[in-house]
Every structure is written in C-alpha cells, then in structure tokens.
Amino acid sequence: MDISKELQDRVFEVIEIAKTTGKIKKGTNEATKSIERGIAKLVVVAKDVNPPEVTMHLEPLCKEKEIPCVNVDKRDELGTAAGLQRPASCIAVISEGEAKDQLKEVLSKINK
C-alpha cells in the first residue's frame, strides 16, 4: 500500500525507535521469515528495489497473514531509518519497544 510522505516519516520514526528499544528484521529474507511465522507487526517495503521481483511476494504474503504492509519511496531512507550504512529493501518491525503509540497511530491511518 502506498502512503503519503507524512505517513512515511512516521513509519521511519517507528523503525528508528523499534531498532533501539524493540526488535526489527532487516532485508527481504529476514522479513519473509518473520511474516511466515506471524511475528511481524508492520512490514515496510521500498518501492525502488531493482529487480522488483525481489520483494513482490511480500505484499500478498502480508495480506494472507493479515500483517500491515506499506511501501516507502526510497531504499536509502529505509536503510538509514534502520541504522544501516546501506540501503534496505525491506524492514519488518517485530517488537515496537517504546514506539507503541506511534505504531498504533500509523496502523490506524493505514487501516482507514
């Protein structure tokens, strides 16, 4: 699901807080495993992944497992939010830590 720039910033905020006080999984393989296990609370996929086949399976899988999945514009921004030196194609928030309120707010906006 595509989201507004403002909501993307909120999603990045959730990722940044979760990486220090909770738990995130970085990369397509780790995110896929966490979705299949049903432990992901939010999945964030970059739209500029090349080739797109790398992340194409994530949205249908999230839908099947009823896990919220959103798209952000840039891999670079996603990697930075996750505290990586490199771009990230996908991030799964496993435990939101102190970002509980921010995650609730993001999820309520996504579900509208």
PAZAPA-4460 file (N, C-alpha, C; in steps of 0.05 Angstrom, whole numbers, plus 32768, in hexadecimal, padded with zeros to 4 digits):
% residues 112
    n_x    n_y    n_z   ca_x   ca_y   ca_z    c_x    c_y    c_z   seq   type   mol
   8011   7FE8   8000   8000   8000   8000   8012   8019   8000     1      M     A
   800C   802B   7FEE   801B   8044   7FED   8010   8057   8002     2      D     A
   8022   8067   800E   801A   8079   8023   8025   8095   801E     3      I     A
   801A   80A9   802B   8023   80C4   8028   803F   80C8   8033     4      S     A
   804C   80DE   802B   8067   80E4   8035   8067   80E8   8053     5      K     A
   8052   80F5   805D   804F   80FA   807A   804E   80DF   8089     6      E     A
   803E   80CC   807F   803B   80B2   808C   8055   80A2   8089     7      L     A
   8063   80A6   8073   807E   8098   8070   8091   80A1   8086     8      Q     A
   8091   80BB   808C   80A2   80C6   80A1   809B   80B9   80BC     9      D     A
   8081   80B5   80C1   8078   80A8   80DA   8081   808B   80DB    10      R     A
   8080   807E   80C4   8089   8062   80C2   80A7   8060   80C8    11      V     A
   80B7   8073   80BD   80D4   8073   80C2   80D9   8078   80E0    12      F     A
   80C8   8089   80EC   80CB   808E   8109   80C7   8074   8119    13      E     A
   80B2   8065   8112   80AC   804C   811F   80C4   8039   811D    14      V     A
   80D0   8037   8104   80E7   8026   8100   80FE   802E   8111    15      I     A
   8104   8049   8111   811B   8053   8120   8118   804D   813E    16      E     A
   8100   8050   8149   80FC   804B   8166   80FD   802D   816B    17      I     A
   80F1   801D   8159   80F0   8000   815D   810C   7FF4   815B    18      A     A
   811D   7FFF   814A   8138   7FF3   8148   8148   7FF6   8161    19      K     A
   8143   800A   8172   8152   800D   818B   8144   8002   81A3    20      T     A
   8129   8003   81A3   811A   7FFA   81BC   810A   7FE0   81B7    21      T     A
   8108   7FD8   819E   80F9   7FC0   8198   8109   7FAE   8186    22      G     A
   80FD   7FA4   8171   810B   7F92   815F   8101   7F95   8142    23      K     A
   8114   7F97   812F   810D   7F98   8113   811C   7F82   8104    24      I     A
   8112   7F7A   80ED   8120   7F68   80DB   8125   7F77   80C2    25      K     A
   813E   7F75   80B8   8146   7F84   80A1   814A   7F71   8089    26      K     A
   8140   7F7A   8072   8144   7F6B   8059   812C   7F59   8053    27      G     A
   812B   7F52   8039   8114   7F43   802F   8112   7F27   803C    28      T     A
   8128   7F19   803E   8127   7EFE   8049   811E   7EFE   8066    29      N     A
   8129   7F0F   8077   8122   7F10   8093   8105   7F19   8096    30      E     A
   80FD   7F2D   8086   80E1   7F36   8087   80CD   7F20   807F    31      A     A
   80D4   7F11   806A   80C3   7EFB   8061   80BF   7EE6   8077    32      T     A
   80D5   7EDF   8085   80D4   7ECC   809A   80C2   7ED6   80B1    33      K     A
   80C5   7EEF   80B8   80B5   7EFA   80CE   8097   7EFC   80C7    34      S     A
   8091   7F00   80AD   8075   7F01   80A4   806A   7EE5   80A5    35      I     A
   8079   7ED1   809B   8070   7EB6   809A   806B   7EAB   80B7    36      E     A
   807B   7EB4   80C9   8078   7EAB   80E5   8062   7EBB   80F3    37      R     A
   8058   7ED0   80E6   8043   7EE0   80F2   804C   7EF2   8109    38      G     A
   8065   7EF9   810A   806F   7F0A   8120   8073   7F27   8118    39      I     A
   8071   7F2D   80FE   8075   7F49   80F5   805C   7F59   80FD    40      A     A
   8061   7F72   8106   804A   7F84   810C   8046   7F98   80F6    41      K     A
   805B   7F9E   80E7   805A   7FB1   80D1   8071   7FAA   80BE    42      L     A
   806A   7FA9   80A4   807E   7FA3   8090   8080   7FBC   807E    43      V     A
   8099   7FC5   8079   809D   7FDD   8069   80AF   7FD5   8051    44      V     A
   80A5   7FDA   8039   80B3   7FD2   8020   80BA   7FEB   8010    45      V     A
   80D3   7FEC   8006   80DB   8003   7FF5   80D1   7FFE   7FD8    46      A     A
   80C7   8013   7FCB   80BC   8011   7FB0   80D2   8010   7F9B    47      K     A
   80EA   801A   7FA1   80FF   801C   7F8D   8112   8004   7F8D    48      D     A
   8108   7FED   7F95   8118   7FD4   7F95   811B   7FCB   7F78    49      V     A
   8133   7FC3   7F70   8137   7FBA   7F55   8147   7FA0   7F55    50      N     A
   813D   7F8A   7F4A   8124   7F88   7F3C   810D   7F86   7F50    51      P     A
   80F5   7F8E   7F48   80DE   7F8E   7F5A   80D5   7F73   7F63    52      P     A
   80DD   7F5E   7F55   80D6   7F42   7F5C   80E1   7F3B   7F78    53      E     A
   80F6   7F49   7F81   8102   7F43   7F9B   80EE   7F46   7FB2    54      V     A
   80DC   7F5A   7FB0   80C9   7F60   7FC6   80AC   7F5C   7FBE    55      T     A
   80A7   7F52   7FA6   808B   7F50   7F9C   807A   7F3D   7FAD    56      M     A
   8086   7F29   7FB9   8077   7F15   7FC9   806E   7F20   7FE4    57      H     A
   807A   7F35   7FED   8075   7F3E   8009   8058   7F48   800E    58      L     A
   804E   7F59   7FFB   8033   7F64   8000   801E   7F4E   8000    59      E     A
   801D   7F3B   7FED   8009   7F26   7FEE   800C   7F15   8008    60      P     A
   8025   7F10   8010   802A   7F00   8028   801F   7F0E   8041    61      L     A
   8024   7F28   8042   801A   7F38   8058   7FFB   7F38   8059    62      C     A
   7FEF   7F3A   8041   7FD2   7F39   8040   7FC7   7F1F   804A    63      K     A
   7FD4   7F09   8042   7FCC   7EEE   804A   7FCE   7EEB   8069    64      E     A
   7FE3   7EF6   8075   7FE8   7EF4   8092   7FDB   7F0B   80A2    65      K     A
   7FCE   7F1D   8093   7FC1   7F35   80A0   7FD5   7F46   80AF    66      E     A
   7FEC   7F4B   80A3   8000   7F5C   80AE   8001   7F76   809D    67      I     A
   8001   7F8E   80AA   8001   7FA6   809B   801C   7FA9   808B    68      P     A
   8019   7FB1   8072   8030   7FB4   8060   802E   7FCF   8052    69      C     A
   8043   7FDF   8053   8043   7FF9   8045   805B   7FFC   8034    70      V     A
   8059   800D   8020   806F   8013   800E   807A   802F   8013    71      N     A
   8094   8031   8013   80A1   804C   8015   80B1   8050   7FFB    72      V     A
   80B7   8069   7FF6   80C3   8070   7FDC   80E0   8066   7FD8    73      D     A
   80F1   8069   7FEC   810D   8064   7FE7   811A   804F   7FFA    74      K     A
   812A   803E   7FEE   813A   802A   7FFE   814D   8038   8010    75      R     A
   8159   804E   8007   816D   805D   8017   8161   8067   8031    76      D     A
   8149   8073   802F   813C   807D   8047   8134   8066   805A    77      E     A
   812C   8050   804F   8125   8039   8060   813D   802E   806E    78      L     A
   8154   802C   8060   816D   8023   806C   8176   8035   8082    79      G     A
   8174   804F   807D   817C   8063   8091   816B   8061   80AA    80      T     A
   8151   805E   80A7   813E   805C   80BE   8145   8043   80CE    81      A     A
   814E   802E   80C1   8155   8015   80CE   8171   8015   80DA    82      A     A
   817F   802B   80D6   819A   802E   80E1   81AF   8020   80D1    83      G     A
   81AA   801C   80B8   81BD   800E   80A6   81CE   8022   8096    84      L     A
   81E5   8019   808E   81F6   8029   807D   81EE   8026   805F    85      Q     A
   81DD   8012   805A   81D5   800C   803F   81B7   800F   803C    86      R     A
   81AD   8010   8023   8190   8010   801E   8184   7FF6   8027    87      P     A
   816A   7FF7   802F   815C   7FDF   8037   8143   7FDC   8025    88      A     A
   813F   7FC3   801C   8128   7FBE   800B   810F   7FBB   801B    89      S     A
   8112   7FB0   8034   80FB   7FAA   8044   8103   7FA9   8062    90      C     A
   80F0   7FB2   8073   80F4   7FB1   8090   80DA   7FA6   809C    91      I     A
   80DD   7F94   80AF   80C5   7F8A   80BE   80C9   7F92   80DB    92      A     A
   80B5   7F9F   80E6   80B5   7FA6   8103   80A9   7F8E   8112    93      V     A
   80BA   7F82   8123   80B2   7F6A   8132   80A7   7F73   814D    94      I     A
   80B6   7F84   815B   80AE   7F8F   8175   80B2   7FAD   8174    95      S     A
   809D   7FBC   8179   809E   7FD9   8175   80AC   7FE7   818C    96      E     A
   80B1   7FDA   81A2   80BF   7FE7   81B9   80B0   7FFF   81C2    97      G     A
   80BD   8016   81C4   80B1   802F   81CD   80A1   803D   81B8    98      E     A
   809F   8031   81A0   8090   803E   818A   8073   8035   8189    99      A     A
   8069   802A   819F   804E   801F   81A0   8039   8033   8197   100      K     A
   803A   804B   81A1   8026   8060   819A   8029   8068   817C   101      D     A
   8041   806B   8173   8046   8073   8157   803C   805D   8145   102      Q     A
   8041   8044   814C   8039   802D   813B   801A   802C   813A   103      L     A
   800D   8030   8150   7FEF   8031   8151   7FE5   8046   813E   104      K     A
   7FF1   805E   813F   7FE9   8075   812F   7FEC   806E   8111   105      E     A
   8003   8063   810A   8009   805B   80EE   7FF5   8046   80E4   106      V     A
   7FF0   8032   80F5   7FDE   801C   80ED   7FC1   8027   80EA   107      L     A
   7FB9   803A   80FB   7F9E   8044   80F8   7F9B   8054   80DE   108      S     A
   7FB0   8062   80D6   7FAF   8072   80BD   7FB0   805F   80A5   109      K     A
   7FBF   8049   80A7   7FC0   8036   8091   7FA5   8028   808D   110      I     A
   7F98   8022   80A3   7F7F   8013   80A2   7F67   8024   8099   111      N     A
   7F6B   803E   8096   7F54   804F   808E   7F4F   804C   8070   112      K     A
***
